[in-house]
Amino acid sequence: MLAALPALVPALLALFLVWRMDRTREPLWLVALTFAFGIVAAILSTAIESAVGRFTEVEPGSPLGSTAVTFIFFMGISAPVREASKVAACWPAFRSPHFDEPYDGVVYASSAALGFSMVDVVAILRHDGVHLQSYVRALLSMPASLFFACVWGYALGRVRQSKQPGIAFPASWLLSTIAHGFYLFLLRARATSGILATLPLLAVMGVIAFLAMRDLRMRGTSLTPDSGEGRVSSGTSLEMARRALVRQQTPIRWRWIATGMLTTLGTMLVGFVGSVLVGNSIGIDFSLVNDANPSPALLVIGGLLAGFPVGGFLTVRASQLRTMLEPAIAAALAIFFVLALLGFSSPFALVFGIAIAPFAWILACGGAWVAR
């Protein structure tokens, strides 16, 4: 337990910061109780995973090869059980009268997730031992657990605000579960390369969680349907981005979508060739790339990612488009094309590409946004 303190302290600090960000702070006893329920949920979840792991001969806590069984285990067993147990941990707070503003969904979901992550951190350190790689895994598991919970916590807040059950919460929970399954596979199925692959996925989830929290804070402090002061101002960055991705008066220009896709693939190719030239100039041997030496692969991935903002920028500049819809679709098609090619190489390469895909798409949209 003493070895786990460097990882446990940030969890408690994150819980305190989330609680402080609330305009009308929740009772500490209920936040602490939800945190404790998260700990209990983690223990039960770990027991379920271990039981299923023994039955399927897959050990959840150890580094594993990139096999289909491993991927199915994390995606179909570990991630759903973990996210469902977090929802169960914060459900008493959700049903309590203290849940009286939209942002409370983030507060209580974060409390349950951070309690869950503390147990997860201790389990990782006890199983893997106290060394640098186990600490990195432990530290990366905490913000991921928080961000995944913030996504469906946001939906819980919106549901309580609108008082109308709909698809928002199931869709948000499913999105978090799928992302969590990819995250677990990358974090535990490989050594260095898998850990590095989680960083783009973590960055995307962080952006989504930040926008969700910001959106709820701007909806007011009353759990009433969106009206008056409870509405998000049309000048917020979230609303501006949404409008930029929606078709306006003019029809979708499919010609520029095709052009944008080819442009993005071209800039990716230029980035790939440029990264290889840079690597050769500084003495990197690309034939020696492996899991223990991922630097050549990282250089190539950096070159490929650099092509996305450039592609989005050039597409908007050439077409003078008023929205980001066309370059966004073009970037998505380019990503799909690359993922299809990766599917013929290896399963892990495909999962690696899927993990980076949302980050690449955001970069393309960012380049288009700057061009506007």
C-alpha positions as CSV (number, residue, x, y, z in Angstrom):
1,M,0.0,0.0,0.0
2,L,2.9,2.4,0.7
3,A,4.1,1.8,-2.8
4,A,0.7,2.8,-4.2
5,L,0.6,6.2,-2.4
6,P,2.2,8.2,-5.3
7,A,-0.7,7.0,-7.4
8,L,-3.5,7.3,-4.8
9,V,-2.7,10.9,-3.9
10,P,-3.5,12.2,-7.4
11,A,-6.9,10.4,-7.3
12,L,-7.9,12.1,-4.1
13,L,-6.6,15.4,-5.5
14,A,-8.7,14.9,-8.6
15,L,-11.8,14.1,-6.5
16,F,-11.3,17.3,-4.5
17,L,-10.9,19.4,-7.7
18,V,-14.0,18.0,-9.3
19,W,-16.0,18.7,-6.1
20,R,-14.6,22.3,-5.9
21,M,-15.6,23.0,-9.5
22,D,-19.2,22.5,-8.6
23,R,-21.0,25.9,-8.2
24,T,-23.2,24.5,-5.4
25,R,-21.0,21.9,-3.8
26,E,-22.4,18.5,-2.9
27,P,-22.5,17.2,0.6
28,L,-19.0,15.8,1.4
29,W,-20.5,12.7,3.1
30,L,-22.4,11.8,-0.1
31,V,-19.4,12.3,-2.3
32,A,-17.3,10.2,0.1
33,L,-20.0,7.5,0.2
34,T,-20.1,7.4,-3.6
35,F,-16.3,7.2,-3.5
36,A,-16.5,4.2,-1.1
37,F,-19.2,2.6,-3.3
38,G,-16.7,2.9,-6.2
39,I,-14.1,1.0,-4.1
40,V,-16.6,-1.8,-3.4
41,A,-17.6,-1.8,-7.1
42,A,-14.0,-2.2,-8.1
43,I,-13.5,-5.2,-5.7
44,L,-16.6,-6.9,-7.0
45,S,-15.6,-6.1,-10.6
46,T,-12.1,-7.5,-10.1
47,A,-13.6,-10.7,-8.6
48,I,-15.9,-11.1,-11.7
49,E,-13.0,-10.5,-14.1
50,S,-10.8,-13.0,-12.2
51,A,-13.5,-15.7,-12.2
52,V,-14.2,-15.2,-16.0
53,G,-10.4,-15.1,-16.6
54,R,-9.9,-18.4,-14.9
55,F,-12.7,-20.0,-16.9
56,T,-11.4,-18.6,-20.2
57,E,-7.7,-19.1,-19.2
58,V,-7.1,-15.3,-19.7
59,E,-5.4,-13.5,-16.9
60,P,-6.7,-9.9,-16.9
61,G,-3.9,-8.3,-14.9
62,S,-0.9,-9.5,-16.9
63,P,0.6,-8.3,-20.2
64,L,-0.9,-10.4,-22.9
65,G,-0.4,-11.0,-26.6
66,S,-2.6,-9.4,-29.2
67,T,-4.9,-12.3,-29.7
68,A,-8.5,-12.2,-30.6
69,V,-9.4,-13.9,-27.3
70,T,-7.7,-11.2,-25.3
71,F,-9.4,-8.4,-27.3
72,I,-12.8,-10.0,-26.8
73,F,-12.2,-10.5,-23.1
74,F,-11.4,-6.8,-22.6
75,M,-14.1,-5.5,-24.9
76,G,-16.8,-8.0,-24.0
77,I,-16.1,-8.7,-20.3
78,S,-13.8,-6.2,-18.5
79,A,-15.0,-2.9,-20.0
80,P,-18.8,-3.6,-19.6
81,V,-18.4,-4.9,-16.1
82,R,-16.2,-2.0,-15.0
83,E,-18.5,0.7,-16.5
84,A,-21.7,-0.9,-15.2
85,S,-20.2,-1.2,-11.7
86,K,-19.3,2.5,-11.7
87,V,-22.9,3.3,-12.7
88,A,-24.2,1.1,-9.9
89,A,-21.8,2.9,-7.5
90,C,-23.2,6.3,-8.2
91,W,-26.8,5.3,-8.7
92,P,-27.8,6.0,-5.0
93,A,-26.5,9.6,-5.3
94,F,-28.3,9.9,-8.7
95,R,-31.6,9.0,-7.0
96,S,-31.0,11.2,-3.9
97,P,-32.5,14.7,-3.5
98,H,-29.0,16.1,-3.4
99,F,-28.7,15.5,-7.1
100,D,-30.2,18.9,-7.9
101,E,-28.2,20.3,-10.9
102,P,-26.8,18.9,-14.2
103,Y,-23.2,19.1,-13.1
104,D,-23.9,16.7,-10.3
105,G,-23.8,13.9,-12.8
106,V,-20.1,14.6,-13.4
107,V,-19.4,15.0,-9.7
108,Y,-20.9,11.6,-8.6
109,A,-19.7,9.7,-11.7
110,S,-16.2,11.0,-11.0
111,S,-16.4,10.1,-7.3
112,A,-17.3,6.5,-8.2
113,A,-14.7,6.3,-10.9
114,L,-11.9,7.6,-8.7
115,G,-12.8,5.2,-5.9
116,F,-12.7,2.4,-8.6
117,S,-9.4,3.6,-10.0
118,M,-7.7,3.5,-6.5
119,V,-8.4,-0.2,-6.2
120,D,-7.3,-0.7,-9.8
121,V,-4.0,1.1,-9.1
122,V,-3.3,-1.0,-6.1
123,A,-4.1,-4.2,-8.1
124,I,-1.8,-3.2,-10.9
125,L,1.1,-2.4,-8.6
126,R,0.6,-5.6,-6.5
127,H,0.5,-7.8,-9.6
128,D,3.2,-6.1,-11.7
129,G,5.5,-5.1,-8.9
130,V,6.9,-1.7,-8.1
131,H,8.8,-0.5,-11.2
132,L,8.5,2.3,-13.8
133,Q,6.3,0.5,-16.3
134,S,3.8,-0.6,-13.6
135,Y,3.6,3.0,-12.2
136,V,3.0,4.3,-15.8
137,R,0.2,1.8,-16.2
138,A,-1.3,2.8,-12.9
139,L,-1.1,6.5,-13.5
140,L,-2.6,6.1,-17.0
141,S,-5.5,4.1,-15.6
142,M,-6.7,6.9,-13.3
143,P,-7.4,9.7,-15.8
144,A,-8.9,7.1,-18.2
145,S,-11.3,5.9,-15.5
146,L,-12.3,9.5,-14.7
147,F,-12.8,10.5,-18.3
148,F,-14.9,7.5,-19.3
149,A,-17.2,8.1,-16.3
150,C,-17.5,11.8,-17.1
151,V,-19.0,11.0,-20.5
152,W,-21.9,9.0,-19.1
153,G,-22.0,11.2,-16.0
154,Y,-22.7,14.1,-18.4
155,A,-25.6,12.2,-19.9
156,L,-27.0,11.4,-16.4
157,G,-27.0,15.2,-15.7
158,R,-28.8,15.9,-18.9
159,V,-31.4,13.2,-18.3
160,R,-32.2,14.6,-14.8
161,Q,-32.4,18.1,-16.3
162,S,-34.8,17.2,-19.1
163,K,-36.7,14.6,-17.1
164,Q,-37.1,12.6,-20.3
165,P,-35.3,9.3,-20.7
166,G,-33.8,8.8,-24.1
167,I,-30.9,7.5,-26.0
168,A,-28.3,9.9,-24.5
169,F,-27.3,7.8,-21.5
170,P,-27.2,4.4,-23.2
171,A,-25.2,5.9,-26.1
172,S,-22.8,7.7,-23.8
173,W,-22.3,4.5,-21.7
174,L,-21.7,2.4,-24.8
175,L,-19.2,4.9,-26.1
176,S,-17.3,4.9,-22.8
177,T,-17.4,1.1,-22.7
178,I,-16.0,0.7,-26.2
179,A,-13.3,3.2,-25.6
180,H,-12.5,1.6,-22.2
181,G,-12.2,-1.8,-23.9
182,F,-9.7,-0.5,-26.5
183,Y,-7.8,1.3,-23.7
184,L,-7.5,-1.8,-21.5
185,F,-6.3,-3.9,-24.5
186,L,-3.6,-1.3,-25.4
187,L,-2.5,-0.7,-21.9
188,R,-2.2,-4.4,-20.9
189,A,-1.7,-6.3,-24.1
190,R,1.6,-4.8,-25.0
191,A,4.5,-3.1,-23.3
192,T,5.8,0.2,-24.5
193,S,3.9,0.4,-27.8
194,G,0.6,-0.3,-26.2
195,I,1.2,2.3,-23.5
196,L,2.1,4.9,-26.0
197,A,-1.0,4.1,-28.1
198,T,-3.2,5.0,-25.2
199,L,-2.1,8.6,-25.1
200,P,-4.0,9.8,-28.2
201,L,-7.1,8.0,-27.0
202,L,-6.7,9.5,-23.5
203,A,-6.3,13.0,-25.0
204,V,-9.5,12.6,-27.0
205,M,-11.4,11.4,-24.0
206,G,-10.0,14.3,-22.0
207,V,-11.3,16.8,-24.6
208,I,-14.7,15.2,-24.6
209,A,-14.9,15.2,-20.8
210,F,-13.8,18.8,-20.6
211,L,-16.4,20.0,-23.1
212,A,-19.1,17.9,-21.3
213,M,-18.3,19.5,-17.9
214,R,-18.1,23.0,-19.4
215,D,-21.5,22.4,-21.2
216,L,-23.1,21.3,-17.9
217,R,-21.7,24.2,-15.9
218,M,-23.1,26.7,-18.4
219,R,-26.6,25.2,-18.3
220,G,-27.3,26.8,-14.9
221,T,-27.9,25.3,-11.5
222,S,-31.5,24.2,-11.8
223,L,-32.7,20.7,-12.8
224,T,-35.4,22.1,-15.1
225,P,-35.7,21.5,-18.9
226,D,-33.5,23.7,-21.0
227,S,-35.0,27.1,-21.1
228,G,-34.0,30.6,-20.4
229,E,-30.8,30.8,-18.4
230,G,-30.4,27.0,-18.5
231,R,-29.5,27.1,-22.2
232,V,-26.0,27.1,-23.5
233,S,-25.1,30.4,-25.0
234,S,-24.8,30.3,-28.7
235,G,-21.4,31.9,-28.4
236,T,-19.8,28.9,-26.6
237,S,-17.0,27.0,-28.4
238,L,-19.0,23.8,-28.1
239,E,-22.0,25.3,-29.9
240,M,-19.8,27.0,-32.5
241,A,-18.1,23.7,-33.3
242,R,-21.5,22.0,-33.5
243,R,-22.8,24.6,-36.0
244,A,-19.6,24.3,-38.1
245,L,-20.2,20.6,-38.5
246,V,-23.8,20.9,-39.5
247,R,-25.0,21.5,-43.1
248,Q,-26.1,25.1,-43.7
249,Q,-28.3,26.4,-46.5
250,T,-26.1,25.0,-49.3
251,P,-26.1,21.3,-50.1
252,I,-23.2,19.0,-49.2
253,R,-20.4,19.3,-51.8
254,W,-19.5,15.7,-52.5
255,R,-16.8,16.8,-55.0
256,W,-14.9,18.5,-52.2
257,I,-15.3,15.5,-49.9
258,A,-13.6,13.3,-52.5
259,T,-11.0,16.0,-53.1
260,G,-10.4,16.4,-49.3
261,M,-10.0,12.7,-48.9
262,L,-7.4,12.5,-51.6
263,T,-5.7,15.6,-50.2
264,T,-5.6,14.1,-46.7
265,L,-4.2,10.8,-48.1
266,G,-1.6,12.8,-50.0
267,T,-0.5,14.9,-47.0
268,M,-0.3,11.7,-45.0
269,L,2.0,10.2,-47.7
270,V,4.2,13.3,-47.6
271,G,4.3,13.1,-43.8
272,F,5.3,9.4,-44.0
273,V,8.1,10.0,-46.5
274,G,9.3,13.1,-44.5
275,S,9.4,11.1,-41.3
276,V,11.5,8.3,-43.0
277,L,13.9,10.9,-44.4
278,V,14.3,12.6,-41.1
279,G,14.8,9.2,-39.4
280,N,17.5,8.2,-41.9
281,S,19.2,11.5,-41.5
282,I,19.5,11.1,-37.7
283,G,20.5,7.4,-37.9
284,I,17.3,5.6,-37.0
285,D,17.2,2.1,-38.4
286,F,13.5,1.4,-39.3
287,S,14.2,-2.3,-39.7
288,L,14.9,-2.6,-35.9
289,V,11.4,-1.4,-34.8
290,N,9.8,-3.7,-32.2
291,D,7.9,-3.4,-29.0
292,A,11.0,-2.6,-26.9
293,N,12.2,0.0,-29.5
294,P,9.1,1.9,-30.7
295,S,10.9,5.1,-31.7
296,P,11.0,4.4,-35.5
297,A,7.2,3.6,-35.4
298,L,6.5,6.7,-33.4
299,L,8.4,8.9,-35.8
300,V,6.3,7.5,-38.7
301,I,3.1,7.9,-36.8
302,G,4.0,11.5,-36.0
303,G,4.5,12.1,-39.7
304,L,1.2,10.5,-40.7
305,L,-0.7,12.5,-38.0
306,A,0.9,15.7,-39.2
307,G,-0.8,15.2,-42.6
308,F,-4.4,15.5,-41.1
309,P,-4.4,19.2,-40.0
310,V,-2.6,20.1,-43.2
311,G,-5.1,18.2,-45.3
312,G,-8.1,19.8,-43.5
313,F,-6.5,23.2,-43.9
314,L,-5.8,22.8,-47.6
315,T,-9.3,21.5,-48.3
316,V,-11.0,24.5,-46.8
317,R,-8.6,27.0,-48.3
318,A,-9.1,25.5,-51.8
319,S,-12.9,25.2,-51.6
320,Q,-13.7,28.3,-49.5
321,L,-16.3,26.1,-47.6
322,R,-18.4,27.8,-45.0
323,T,-18.6,24.7,-42.7
324,M,-16.2,22.0,-41.6
325,L,-18.7,19.2,-42.6
326,E,-17.0,18.4,-45.9
327,P,-13.4,18.2,-44.6
328,A,-14.6,16.3,-41.5
329,I,-16.3,13.7,-43.7
330,A,-13.2,13.6,-46.0
331,A,-10.9,13.0,-43.0
332,A,-13.2,10.2,-41.7
333,L,-13.1,8.5,-45.1
334,A,-9.3,8.8,-45.3
335,I,-9.1,7.3,-41.8
336,F,-11.4,4.4,-42.8
337,F,-9.3,3.7,-45.9
338,V,-6.1,3.6,-43.8
339,L,-7.8,1.3,-41.2
340,A,-8.9,-1.0,-43.9
341,L,-5.3,-1.3,-45.1
342,L,-4.1,-1.9,-41.5
343,G,-6.6,-4.7,-41.2
344,F,-4.6,-6.7,-43.6
345,S,-1.4,-6.4,-41.6
346,S,-2.1,-7.5,-38.0
347,P,-4.9,-7.3,-35.5
348,F,-2.8,-5.1,-33.1
349,A,-2.0,-2.7,-35.9
350,L,-5.7,-2.3,-36.5
351,V,-6.5,-1.7,-32.9
352,F,-3.6,0.7,-32.6
353,G,-5.0,2.6,-35.6
354,I,-8.5,2.7,-34.2
355,A,-7.1,4.2,-31.0
356,I,-5.4,6.9,-32.8
357,A,-8.2,7.6,-35.3
358,P,-10.3,10.0,-33.1
359,F,-7.2,12.0,-32.4
360,A,-6.3,12.2,-36.2
361,W,-9.9,13.2,-37.0
362,I,-9.8,16.0,-34.4
363,L,-6.5,17.2,-35.9
364,A,-8.1,17.4,-39.4
365,C,-11.1,19.3,-38.0
366,G,-8.7,21.6,-36.2
367,G,-6.8,22.4,-39.4
368,A,-10.2,23.1,-41.2
369,W,-11.2,25.3,-38.3
370,V,-8.0,27.4,-38.6
371,A,-8.6,27.7,-42.4
372,R,-12.0,29.1,-41.9
